[in-house]
């Protein structure tokens, strides 16, 4: 079982460390709050753990339906554009619709996860195989997989926001603004990719 968990952690890290919307937000807003990444990870886990349980009971086939992936892609792209607009807007009071980028990091973790179709594809394919392997060790095998995978998210996102915060403290407000703009543009790129690939899958 220890060998399986070690393998699962390595596979999980390949997904966790891949650049994505949560990575961009953890770096961009992390320049103002070193603990932001931890809350993003908690929000991510609020969606991920129930999804893992659902995959355990056969949801993986549904997650691979093209029309479902298209709908998630379009909704996710719209949300990322709103997030990006909030981050790219000059300092001041943004319109209410753009303040989502300044909202609760825990809620942002939930929303960014729900709107990311790659999250569902990963758990419908690679993740589903890990879950099926984990149950050969009984209930504790599944619990160990879920906790170790989420721990990877927690550690990585926390490290990103802490490193961004330290850089912001050392380099000042201009550096923080640079991070906001860079990560906002990155979110726009992610949104465009989601939209294009979602439409191709339909």
C-alpha positions in Angstrom: 0.0 0.0 0.0 2.9 2.4 0.7 4.3 1.8 -2.7 0.8 2.5 -4.2 0.5 5.8 -2.3 4.0 6.8 -3.4 3.1 6.2 -7.0 -0.2 8.0 -6.6 1.6 11.1 -5.1 4.0 11.2 -8.1 1.1 11.0 -10.5 -0.9 13.5 -8.5 2.0 16.0 -8.6 2.1 15.8 -12.4 -1.4 17.2 -12.4 -1.1 19.5 -9.4 2.0 21.3 -10.6 0.7 21.8 -14.2 0.0 25.5 -14.8 -3.7 26.3 -14.5 -6.2 28.8 -13.2 -5.6 28.0 -9.5 -1.9 28.4 -10.1 -2.4 31.8 -11.7 -4.6 33.0 -8.8 -2.3 31.6 -6.1 0.6 33.6 -7.6 -1.3 36.7 -8.5 -3.3 37.2 -5.3 -0.7 35.4 -3.2 1.5 38.6 -3.4 -1.0 40.1 -0.9 -1.7 37.1 1.3 0.7 34.2 1.9 -2.1 32.0 3.2 -4.3 32.4 0.1 -3.0 29.2 -1.5 -4.1 27.1 1.5 -7.7 28.4 1.2 -7.7 27.8 -2.5 -6.7 24.2 -1.8 -9.4 23.8 0.8 -12.0 25.1 -1.7 -10.6 22.8 -4.4 -10.9 19.9 -1.9 -14.6 20.7 -1.2 -15.3 19.8 -4.8 -12.6 17.2 -5.3 -13.3 14.8 -2.4 -17.1 14.4 -3.3 -16.1 14.0 -6.9 -13.6 11.2 -6.1 -16.4 9.5 -4.1 -18.8 9.8 -7.1 -16.1 8.4 -9.4 -15.7 5.5 -7.1 -19.4 4.7 -7.7 -19.3 5.0 -11.5 -19.4 8.7 -12.4 -16.3 8.4 -14.6 -18.3 7.5 -17.7 -20.5 10.6 -17.4 -17.4 12.9 -17.0 -16.3 11.8 -20.5 -19.4 12.9 -22.3 -18.5 15.5 -25.0 -21.5 17.8 -24.5 -20.9 18.0 -20.7 -17.3 18.9 -21.3 -18.3 21.6 -23.7 -20.8 23.2 -21.3 -18.2 23.1 -18.5 -15.6 24.6 -20.8 -17.8 27.5 -21.9 -18.9 28.3 -18.3 -15.3 28.1 -17.1 -14.0 30.4 -19.9 -16.6 33.0 -19.0 -15.7 32.8 -15.3 -11.9 33.1 -16.1 -12.5 36.2 -18.2 -14.4 37.9 -15.4 -11.5 36.9 -13.0 -9.0 38.3 -15.4 -10.9 41.5 -15.9 -10.8 42.1 -12.1 -7.1 41.4 -12.0 -6.2 43.6 -15.0 -8.3 46.6 -14.0 -6.3 49.6 -12.6 -6.4 50.2 -8.9 -9.7 51.5 -7.6 -13.2 50.2 -7.0 -14.0 47.7 -9.8 -17.6 47.1 -10.9 -19.4 44.6 -8.7 -19.3 41.9 -11.4 -15.5 42.1 -11.5 -15.0 41.8 -7.7 -15.1 38.0 -7.9 -11.3 38.2 -8.3 -11.2 39.9 -4.8 -13.6 37.5 -3.1 -13.2 34.7 -0.6 -10.2 32.6 -1.6 -12.0 29.5 -0.4 -15.0 30.3 -2.7 -12.6 31.0 -5.5 -11.0 27.6 -5.0 -14.5 26.0 -5.4 -15.5 28.1 -8.4 -12.2 27.7 -10.3 -12.4 23.9 -9.7 -16.0 23.6 -10.9 -15.2 25.6 -14.0 -12.1 23.6 -15.1 -13.0 20.8 -17.5 -9.5 19.3 -17.3 -10.2 18.6 -13.6 -13.1 16.3 -14.6 -11.2 14.7 -17.5 -8.3 13.9 -15.2 -10.6 12.3 -12.6 -12.6 10.5 -15.3 -9.4 8.9 -16.7 -6.1 8.9 -14.8 -7.8 9.5 -11.4 -10.4 6.8 -12.0 -7.6 4.3 -12.5 -6.0 5.4 -9.2 -9.3 5.1 -7.4 -10.0 1.6 -8.7 -6.5 0.6 -7.6 -7.0 2.1 -4.2 -10.1 0.1 -3.3 -8.0 -3.1 -3.6 -6.7 -2.0 -0.2 -10.2 -1.5 1.2 -11.7 1.7 2.5 -8.5 2.9 4.0 -6.8 2.6 0.6 -9.3 5.1 -0.8 -9.0 7.4 2.2 -5.2 7.3 1.9 -5.4 8.2 -1.8 -7.8 11.1 -1.2 -5.8 12.6 1.6 -2.4 12.2 -0.1 -3.7 13.7 -3.3 -5.3 16.7 -1.6 -2.2 17.2 0.5 -0.2 17.7 -2.8 -2.7 20.5 -3.7 -2.4 22.0 -0.3 1.4 22.0 -0.1 1.9 23.3 -3.7 -0.7 26.1 -3.6 0.6 27.2 -0.2 4.2 27.3 -1.5 3.1 29.4 -4.5 1.2 32.0 -2.6 4.0 32.2 0.1 6.7 32.6 -2.5 4.6 35.3 -4.3 4.0 37.1 -1.0 7.7 37.2 -0.1 8.5 38.5 -3.6 5.9 41.2 -3.2 7.2 42.3 0.2 10.8 42.5 -1.2 10.0 44.2 -4.5 7.1 46.4 -3.6 3.7 47.4 -5.1 5.0 47.5 -8.7 6.0 43.9 -8.5 2.6 43.0 -7.1 0.9 44.9 -9.9 3.1 43.1 -12.4 2.0 39.8 -11.0 -1.7 40.8 -11.2 -1.3 41.8 -14.8 0.7 38.8 -15.8 -1.6 36.3 -14.1 -4.7 38.1 -15.5 -3.3 37.7 -19.0 -2.6 34.1 -18.2 -6.2 33.6 -17.2 -7.3 35.1 -20.5 -5.1 32.6 -22.3 -6.6 29.7 -20.2 -10.1 31.0 -21.0 -9.4 31.0 -24.8 -8.0 27.5 -24.7 -11.0 26.2 -22.7 -13.4 27.8 -25.2 -11.6 26.5 -28.3 -11.2 23.0 -27.0 -14.7 22.9 -25.5 -16.2 23.8 -28.9 -14.1 21.2 -30.6 -15.4 18.5 -28.2 -19.0 19.3 -29.0 
